[in-house]
C-alpha cells in the first residue's frame, strides 16, 4: 500500500512540474512555396481594405494574435507554439504572398482559413490590416 501511495505522489509531482515547462517559443522555419511567396496582393492597402481586414482579424485572429498583433491574445497561452509578433521586422519583411499563404493554409496550432474566410480578397484584406501593426 505504501508503495502505491509513493508511486501516486511521484506521479502527481511529475505532472505538476509539467505546468512549469515553457512552451516551444523557437519557431521552426515556415517554408512558403516560391509561387505563393511571389503572389502579388490584388488589393490596395486603402482605408476600405484595411477596415475589412480589421473586422475579419478581430473575428478570426485577435483571440490568439492579440489586439495589436503581438501574439498575446487570450488564447495564445493555450497553444503549443508562439503566435509571433506582427510588429517585428522579421514579420514585416515577409511578402504579402507569404502572409496570404500562411493565413490560408495554416499549420500546427494555426488553423487554415480557406474555408472560414472563403473569399480570397478578404484574406488579402487581412494581410493589409496586419501590415498596419
MOPEJO-V781139 format. One record per residue. N is the residue number from 1. SS is DSSP state (H for helix, E for strand, L for the rest). Layout:
BEGIN
n	ss
N	SS
N	SS
END
This chain:
BEGIN
n	ss
1	L
2	H
3	H
4	H
5	H
6	H
7	H
8	H
9	H
10	H
11	H
12	H
13	H
14	H
15	H
16	H
17	H
18	H
19	L
20	L
21	L
22	L
23	L
24	E
25	L
26	L
27	L
28	L
29	L
30	L
31	L
32	L
33	L
34	H
35	H
36	H
37	H
38	L
39	L
40	L
41	L
42	L
43	L
44	L
45	L
46	L
47	H
48	H
49	H
50	H
51	H
52	H
53	H
54	H
55	H
56	H
57	H
58	H
59	H
60	H
61	L
62	H
63	H
64	H
65	H
66	L
67	L
68	L
69	L
70	L
71	L
72	L
73	L
74	L
75	L
76	H
77	H
78	H
79	L
80	L
81	E
82	L
83	L
84	L
85	L
86	L
87	L
88	L
89	H
90	H
91	H
92	H
93	L
94	L
95	L
96	H
97	H
98	H
99	H
100	H
101	H
102	H
103	H
104	H
105	H
106	L
107	E
108	L
109	L
110	E
111	L
112	L
113	L
114	L
115	L
116	L
117	L
118	L
119	L
120	H
121	H
122	H
123	H
124	H
125	H
126	H
127	H
128	H
129	H
130	H
131	L
132	L
133	L
END
